[in-house]
């Protein structure tokens, strides 16, 4: 539903403005989009294309001037995204340890 100022009132309405799958150009379907997080006015949404089954994660922000969206193609399904979103971010020490491990062993 659009507000009187023609701006979307929900992330689901905003999905119509995102448009098409970047892989096959199929129009996204509302029932293939799931909200997995909401933070500071940003809605994080996982979308699965109903034609090619590719997955897409997007951040939709509704601002006073309109709508902003950024996204990326991913191989994560909705359940994977939910699990990863809830995990703690990597620390700098963990990243350095991982780098050293690969340098030493490969």
C-alpha positions in Angstrom: 0.0 0.0 0.0 1.4 3.4 -1.0 1.1 6.3 1.4 -0.4 9.6 0.3 3.1 10.8 -0.7 3.3 7.8 -3.1 6.1 6.2 -1.0 5.9 2.6 0.0 4.7 1.9 3.6 6.4 -1.5 4.0 9.4 -3.4 2.7 7.0 -5.6 0.8 5.7 -2.7 -1.2 9.3 -1.5 -1.7 10.1 -4.9 -3.3 8.1 -3.8 -6.3 10.6 -1.1 -7.0 13.6 -3.5 -6.9 12.2 -5.3 -9.9 13.9 -8.2 -11.5 16.2 -11.1 -10.9 19.8 -10.1 -12.0 20.4 -13.6 -13.3 17.3 -14.4 -15.5 15.5 -11.0 -15.5 12.3 -12.6 -14.1 10.1 -10.2 -12.0 10.4 -11.0 -8.3 7.3 -12.4 -6.6 6.2 -11.1 -3.2 5.7 -14.7 -1.8 9.4 -15.5 -2.5 10.7 -12.6 -0.4 11.3 -13.0 3.4 12.3 -10.4 5.9 15.1 -11.7 8.1 16.1 -8.5 10.0 15.1 -5.0 10.7 17.6 -2.5 12.1 17.8 1.3 12.3 15.2 1.7 9.5 16.8 -0.8 7.2 15.0 -4.0 6.2 17.1 -7.0 5.3 15.3 -9.2 2.9 16.1 -12.6 1.3 14.6 -13.2 -2.2 14.5 -16.5 -4.2 13.7 -16.2 -7.9 10.7 -18.3 -8.8 12.1 -19.0 -12.3 15.9 -19.7 -11.9 15.9 -20.3 -8.1 18.8 -17.9 -7.6 19.0 -16.2 -4.2 19.4 -12.5 -3.5 19.9 -10.5 -0.3 18.9 -6.9 -0.3 18.8 -4.0 2.2 15.8 -1.7 1.7 15.8 1.6 3.4 12.8 3.9 3.3 13.9 7.5 3.8 12.1 10.8 3.8 13.1 11.5 0.2 12.3 8.0 -1.1 13.6 4.5 -1.3 17.2 3.2 -1.3 18.2 -0.4 -2.0 21.4 -2.3 -2.3 21.7 -6.1 -2.8 23.8 -9.0 -3.9 23.4 -12.4 -5.4 24.2 -15.2 -3.0 24.2 -19.0 -2.8 22.7 -18.8 0.7 19.1 -20.0 1.2 16.9 -18.3 3.7 17.7 -20.6 6.6 21.5 -20.1 6.0 21.0 -16.3 6.1 19.1 -16.5 9.3 21.9 -18.6 11.0 24.7 -16.4 9.7 23.0 -13.2 10.6 22.8 -14.3 14.3 26.5 -15.3 14.6 29.1 -12.9 15.9 31.3 -11.1 13.4 34.8 -12.4 12.9 37.5 -10.6 15.0 40.7 -9.3 13.5 42.6 -11.9 15.4 40.5 -14.7 13.8 41.1 -13.3 10.3 44.9 -13.1 10.9 44.9 -16.7 12.3 43.0 -17.9 9.3 45.4 -16.2 6.9 48.4 -17.6 8.7 46.9 -21.1 8.7 46.4 -21.0 4.9 49.9 -19.5 4.3 51.5 -22.3 6.4 49.4 -25.3 5.1 48.8 -24.5 1.4 
